[in-house]
Amino acid sequence: MNNKLRILVAPLDWGIGHSTRCVPIIRELLRQGAEVYIASNGRPLKVLQREFPQLPSLTLPRYDVKYPFRSIMLNMLLQLPRLLWAIFAEHRMVDRWVRHYGLDGIITDNRLGCFSRRVPTVFITHQVHLKAPDENIARFTNRINHSFMRRFGRCWIPDWDNAQNLSGTLSRPSAHPKTVYTGPLTRLQPLRAEIRYDALVLLSGPEPQRTYVEKAILKQAAGLPYKMLLVQGKPETDQAIEGPENVQIVPFLDAPELSRAIAESRMVVCRSGYSTVMDLAVLGKRALYIPTPGQTEQEYLAEYLNEKGASLWQSQQDIRLSEGIAGVLALPEPDMSLVNTRLLEMAVRDFLIAASSSEDQMSWVPA
């Protein structure tokens, strides 16, 4: 392509996982000759700015979801008017950006308002079917979710569409008529390194839950016969807190540093957020998952992967760190033969072809 296509990549602002799994997409867009604009807010935007300091960045409205109740679905339903306002506000903003910056396409990870009928659009999600404790609530929220999803030209699911599927019934069957499975998306690279840590603790997700787990793990880690590295998941600061002698603490690790830290660790303690699940599947690392309370998606993934024999899990209210580490280290090593970058390469290639051709663009316009 002679003229570089301008593509907007916009991840959701609920935790940094939505932005980290956009990293390989941005890399592939750049590799195939596109010019990339990044857009989000808060920690997710800071993550992408650290990974790609040379790229122009834009700020989108905050979804600003609060968590006064244990159930994430109840929290979302009570805050639905504000959520819908944020979705429509970002839609108006993105539509203006298409004209102002001459954007040729949009790829968003779970931002329901980041679409425009003027250009090809992609919605990335592994949660085609949202989980809820009540069937009626699940039916209602999924009806809204599917309605917004179908405003995008394509749905990219970061998983395999086969028996190796990582997301279970969250993504299958797809509710979008034009679905593409890209394989798991990770910004990390498999490395060979000498083991330095018995356990790597990766913290992430909304407050105050992140801090609660941090305090619980540090309290239990003191005196254990394990050497540990704890990553706070706070890209906005360079100041780490102090911990027990056997625990090294850092605020945040960029992709190369995190890849090495995982390679140097025998196992990982972390949330069962899907981005982390993808990272560990591709890197072949065992895990103890601690799902965020009330996040039914994380609870489902933790149980689903436990049933597949790929990991163990504990509830946040009943963390037993010593028992969990010992149990995970007794699991067999995961299969590392699953990496397949061709799926993402082909998905990006087809997207850029559509963005460069008026005829191909028409096939990306939702019905």
Residue, then its C-alpha position, 0 to 999 in steps of 0.5 A: m500500500n502506497n499511502k499508510l492507512r490510519i487505524l484507531v485502536a481503542p481498548l476498554d478501561w476496565g483493568i489493563g487486560h483489554s489494552t495489553r491484548c491490543v498490543p499484538i494487534i498494534r504490532e501487526l498493524l504496524r508490521q503490515g504498514a498501517e499508521v496507528y492511533i491509540a485511544s482509551n483513558g486511565r491505566p489502559l491508555k498509560v499501558l499503551q503509551r508506555e508500549f508505543p510512546q511514538l504513536p499519537s494517543l487520544t482520550l476517550p470518556r471513562y465508563d467509570v463503573k463503581y463496585p459497591f456490590r459483590s455482583i458485577m452484573l448488579n453494579m452494571l444494571l444499577q449504573l446502566p444509564r451512566l454506561l449508556w451515556a458514556i457509550f453514546a458519548e464515545h460514539r459521537m467522539v469517534d465519529r468526529w475523529v474519523r473525519h478530523y484525523g482521516l481514520d480508515g478503520i477502527i478496532t476496539d476491545n469491548r468499547l461498545g460506542c467505538f464504531s462508525r458506519r464511515v469505515p470498517t470496524v472490529f469489535i474484539t471480545h471473548q465474552v459473546h455470552l455474558k455470565a450472570p447468576d440470574e438467567n433473566i438478568a443474563r438474557f437482558t444484558n446479553r440482548i443489549n450486548h449483542s445489539f451493540m456488537r452487531r453495529f460492528g462489521r466484524c467480531w474478533i474472538p481471541d481464542w481457538d474455535n476447537a477443543q483447545n478453546l480457552s474461554g468455553t461457553l463465553s465465546r461459543p457459539s458466536a452471536h455475530p454473523k461475521t466472526v473471526y477467531t484470531g487465536p489467543l492474543t498476548r503481548l508476551q514472548p516465550l523465553r528460556a531463562e533460569i528459574r529465579y522465583d518459585a512464584l510470580v504474583l501478578l495483580s490487576g483489576p479494579e480497586p479496592q479488590r486489587t489492594y485487598v489481594e495484595k495485602a492478603i498475599l503479602k501477609q501470608a507470604a511472610g515466612l513461607p519457603y518460597k522466593m516470590l516476585l510481586v507485580q502490583g499492576k500500577p503503571e501510573t507509579d514508579q514507587a513500590i511498597e515494601g514487603p517481606e524479605n522473600v518477596q521482591i515488589v515492583p509497580f509494573l513491568d513492560a512486556p519484555e520485562l514481564s516475559r522474562a519474569i514469567a520465564e524465570s518463575r515456576m508458576v504464577v498467582c493471578r486473577s483469572g482475567y482472560s488476557t492473563v489466561m491467554d498469556l499463560a496459555v501461550l507461554g506454557k505456565r501453570a497458575l493459581y487463579i484468584p477470581t475477582p469477587g462478583q466477576t462471573e466471567q473470571e469465576y467461570l474461567a477459573e472453574y473451567l480451566n481447573e476442570k481442564g486440569a490446566s490450573l487451580w483456583q481459590s476464592q479471594q475470601d479464602i486465599r491459602l497461598s502455601e497450599g495453592i503454590a504447592g498444589v500448582l507446582a504438582l500439576p503437569e507442565p502445560d503444552m506450549s505447542l499452541v502458538n499460531t500467529r498466522l490467524l491474527e496476521m490474516a485477520v489484520r490483512d483482511f481488515l486493511i484490505a477492506a479499509s483501503s478499498s471502497e468495494d471491500q468496505m461495503s462488506w463490513v457495513p452491518a446489516 
